[in-house]
Amino acid sequence: MRHFCGLNKCVTELREYSEHNFKTINRLKEGDLLAFDEIYLRYSNRLFCFVLKLIKQEQDAEEIVQEVFLKLWRSRDKIDLHTSFDSFVFTIAYNHTMSMLRKRVHEQKYLNHLAGLQRIAEAEDIIDELTFQEIQGRYLRLLEQLSPRQREVFLLSRDEKLTYKEIAGRLDISVNTVEIHMTKALRFMKDNLGKSLVANSLFISLFIC
């Protein structure tokens, strides 16, 4: 029962997060600078993680994230409160990343990496077809498929932000056992994401990174 309650807690917190996010985004749309700061704190690390997985260069990823927030502020009046804000902002990040890769395609260090990405012409609309709710649903379905102990360890790490040592103390198990459960849980998550490079990067940025 404890594990089931843990999953219910996750669902409840995701719902509360969405409601709070809606209010903050509405304030941003109206030009509230404090709301913009809150959005920056909430999304900057996730966007950096997402972009870095695509471009593989930290300095470039940092530059792109700054450009994303600049564009977000300038185009805040275009935010649609009835569609996924996460999809909106990650689409901006993805498009900026693809733009930078195009500009640097002449540099040899980018050629092999670019060749490994999905064809840009076919991939640009992928995120538009995704919704944050769909990704949340995938996340919860994968959580349900973990063993009870793996799910408990995973949620304590990702949801409550506990260290492995703190989790070990909470569950009265060894740190090594915690590491084993987390390794298996993360491997299962990543192995069952699907085939889309962009969707997988977005999923990992939101729930695993």
Stockholm file with secondary structure:
# STOCKHOLM 1.0

chainA/1-209         MRHFCGLNKCVTELREYSEHNFKTINRLKEGDLLAFDEIYLRYSNRLFCFVLKLIKQEQDAEEIVQEVFLKLWRSRDKIDLHTSFDSFVFTIAYNHTMSMLRKRVHEQKYLNHLAGLQRIAEAEDIIDELTFQEIQGRYLRLLEQLSPRQREVFLLSRDEKLTYKEIAGRLDISVNTVEIHMTKALRFMKDNLGKSLVANSLFISLFIC
#=GR chainA/1-209 SS CHHHHHHHHHHHHHHHHHHHHHHHHHHHHTTCHHHHHHHHHHHHHHHHHHHHHHHCCHHHHHHHHHHHHHHHHHTGGGCCTTSCHHHHHHHHHHHHHHHHHHHTTTSHHHHHHHHHSCCHHHHTTHHHHCCHHHHHHHHHHHHHHSCHHHHHHHHHHHTSCCCHHHHHHHHTCCHHHHHHHHHHHHHHHHHTSCSCHHHHHHHHHHHTC
#=GC SS_cons         CHHHHHHHHHHHHHHHHHHHHHHHHHHHHTTCHHHHHHHHHHHHHHHHHHHHHHHCCHHHHHHHHHHHHHHHHHTGGGCCTTSCHHHHHHHHHHHHHHHHHHHTTTSHHHHHHHHHSCCHHHHTTHHHHCCHHHHHHHHHHHHHHSCHHHHHHHHHHHTSCCCHHHHHHHHTCCHHHHHHHHHHHHHHHHHTSCSCHHHHHHHHHHHTC
//
